[in-house]
Amino acid sequence: MTPSTPLLRAENVVVEYGSRRRPTRVLHEVSLDVGPGECVGLVGESGSGKSTLGKAILGLVPVAGGRIEFDGRDITRLSGRERRALASDIQVVFQDPYGSLNPMMTVGEILSEPLSVGGAGRAESRRIVGEMLERVNLPASVAGRYPSEFSGGQRQRIAIARALVRRPRLIICDEPVSALDLTTQASVLDLLIELQRDTGVSYLFVSHDLGVVRRICHRVAVMYRGHLVEVGEGDQVTREPRHPYSRRLLAASPVADPVQQRARREEWLALRGDPLPDPAR
Ligand SMILES: Nc1ncnc2c1ncn2[C@@H]1O[C@H](COP(=O)(O)OP(=O)(O)OP(=O)(O)O)[C@@H](O)[C@H]1O
């Protein structure tokens, strides 16, 4: 792979749900790159197709058109075995720190499961699990406890440790902090930034929160009704977006400062009535 080659390349990706006879298209020829060590944010309102793009990359939904490449290799239509082998390179962290961890397994079991799939022995697994827990600022001694014994933020750290154990090169973060309170959000985001700095892992960071995305992402892509309407540097898209839909999204996002919040609200009220361009054109 040359330095200019993206780690992930989605090219004109189409995803349809529903039956073959009556499909509903939810991704319309979406193209997006993620470079090595880069964090790319994917923002847009609920139902715009953000998670579907993440699922298509993970092979959880079939791709009806276009292609997805990882490290220069087409991963659009892999067999089950090839997909399992790719799991060491592409991992995922979901939104719900309560539902994403098996409550019947200890933290140690949860973290060592992907390692045993990868062929690691017991002693090696124990060592890596301890290392990963410490990496996400939890003591190795918590390995014997169950998910129910942890707070939401701690569970999300465990989910991040699970994603990291096989040393992936890309993590799809699907709203990883939106179920957390603001202080916990900040500490989990700091952790993700630190991990990226130390390991060079890339993130595709799905979020509906422009404030969160501004903090962590190098570039930001905006989705609207299954179309990618704008991609640009994080600061540009989250402060001076070009597309009318992105401007409306920014105006609707909350800010802490009451004066700024009032200005945002007025802008949002002014933009609200404007018809948006049809993204299909
Ligand atoms: N399994 C499914 N079967 C049918 N339609 C689906 C399925 N999953 C998602 N959809 C539809 O696809 C569209 C895109 O959904 P998706 O979950 O990707 O949006 P999103 O931007 O991630 O939304 P949110 O922020 O609420 O998670 C929506 O219209 C949704 O209703």
The ligand as a MOL file (V3000), in Angstrom:
LIG
                    3D

  0  0  0     0  0            999 V3000
M  V30 BEGIN CTAB
M  V30 COUNTS 31 33 0 0 0
M  V30 BEGIN ATOM
M  V30 1 N -32.9540 -3.9830 8.6850 0
M  V30 2 C -33.6160 -3.0030 8.0720 0
M  V30 3 N -34.6650 -3.2830 7.2670 0
M  V30 4 C -35.3230 -2.3070 6.6050 0
M  V30 5 N -35.0050 -0.9880 6.6870 0
M  V30 6 C -33.9680 -0.6450 7.4790 0
M  V30 7 C -33.2270 -1.6310 8.2160 0
M  V30 8 N -32.2550 -0.9950 8.9120 0
M  V30 9 C -32.3880 0.3270 8.6290 0
M  V30 10 N -33.4100 0.5380 7.7720 0
M  V30 11 C -33.8350 1.8210 7.1970 0
M  V30 12 O -32.7150 2.3320 6.4790 0
M  V30 13 C -32.6130 3.7540 6.6340 0
M  V30 14 C -31.2460 4.0970 7.1600 0
M  V30 15 O -31.1330 3.5710 8.4790 0
M  V30 16 P -29.7880 3.7320 9.3390 0
M  V30 17 O -29.9590 2.9500 10.5980 0
M  V30 18 O -28.6280 3.4310 8.4900 0
M  V30 19 O -29.8250 5.2870 9.6470 0
M  V30 20 P -28.9350 6.1220 10.6660 0
M  V30 21 O -28.5470 7.3880 9.9650 0
M  V30 22 O -27.8170 5.2920 11.1860 0
M  V30 23 O -29.9970 6.4260 11.8010 0
M  V30 24 P -29.7980 6.5190 13.3960 0
M  V30 25 O -28.9550 7.7460 13.6340 0
M  V30 26 O -31.1870 6.6720 13.9030 0
M  V30 27 O -29.1380 5.2500 13.8320 0
M  V30 28 C -33.7560 4.1580 7.5530 0
M  V30 29 O -34.8150 4.5990 6.7420 0
M  V30 30 C -34.1260 2.8730 8.2600 0
M  V30 31 O -35.4820 2.8580 8.6170 0
M  V30 END ATOM
M  V30 BEGIN BOND
M  V30 1 1 1 2
M  V30 2 1 2 3
M  V30 3 2 2 7
M  V30 4 2 3 4
M  V30 5 1 4 5
M  V30 6 2 5 6
M  V30 7 1 6 7
M  V30 8 1 6 10
M  V30 9 1 7 8
M  V30 10 2 8 9
M  V30 11 1 9 10
M  V30 12 1 10 11
M  V30 13 1 11 12
M  V30 14 1 11 30
M  V30 15 1 12 13
M  V30 16 1 13 14
M  V30 17 1 13 28
M  V30 18 1 14 15
M  V30 19 1 15 16
M  V30 20 2 16 17
M  V30 21 1 16 18
M  V30 22 1 16 19
M  V30 23 1 19 20
M  V30 24 2 20 21
M  V30 25 1 20 22
M  V30 26 1 20 23
M  V30 27 1 23 24
M  V30 28 2 24 25
M  V30 29 1 24 26
M  V30 30 1 24 27
M  V30 31 1 28 29
M  V30 32 1 28 30
M  V30 33 1 30 31
M  V30 END BOND
M  V30 END CTAB
M  END
